[in-house]
């Protein structure tokens, strides 16, 4: 119990947040890693998921492959990548992208598939091309689920980004591993709590976004 109190006292100490190695800088690094991994993953996974949902082709392969990817041990993947690429951000970023892609693909094709077929048929009857049906009907109507896929990916990455410090990168994992090496359990707990709070804030932000989208006429 004393370690928990010490951890909250550490987080409440303004000095602990200052400087290049403080919680403030490490939190910004952690957010940057999460945002970068999410952006790269979205560029890769969103088009693939939208095409799968729109055409219905490759869905079984996507389900199997994403399930296999989710089964990969993240720490082992980071270690393997670091052996070839060296220490730094590249190796963990590859692992974060691999971790995030399945959720984004699933959200994308689920969002497109959730659109009422009658609505799609009506759009085609009006003379819309396949591209117009996708961009003007399926994506807007499936947007809440698409955002949900991004939300799941963001939460997975922000929780796993602590492992970036395992191969020499930054983020809140630096405090966690420093506390582990020095047996400073208050620092370890403080870093863990900071990651949890960060995940809660991100989750709340996506929740608000999804609620707002559902209030938009036609997106419910």
Number of C-alpha atoms within 10 A of each C-alpha: 6 8 15 16 13 16 23 16 14 19 20 12 11 12 12 14 17 13 11 9 15 16 24 18 17 22 20 14 17 25 22 15 24 25 15 14 26 26 16 16 24 23 12 15 22 22 15 20 28 27 18 23 26 22 14 14 11 13 16 11 11 18 13 10 13 19 13 11 15 15 10 13 11 19 15 11 17 23 19 15 19 20 12 9 12 14 19 16 18 17 23 31 23 18 26 30 22 20 26 30 28 26 27 32 30 26 29 32 28 22 26 27 21 13 19 12 11 9 14 16 12 12 19 14 10 8 10 16 12 14 11 14 19 22 13 13 19 25 24 17 26 25 21 23 22 26 20 23 25 26 24 17 26 27 19 17 25 25 16 20 28 24 24 27 21 20 19 17 23 24 29 31 25 23 24 23 19 16 18 14 11 10 11 16 19 22 24 25 22 26 28 19 16 18 23 15 12 18 19 13 12 17 17 13 13 19 16 12 15 20 13 13 18 15 10 10 8 11 17 14
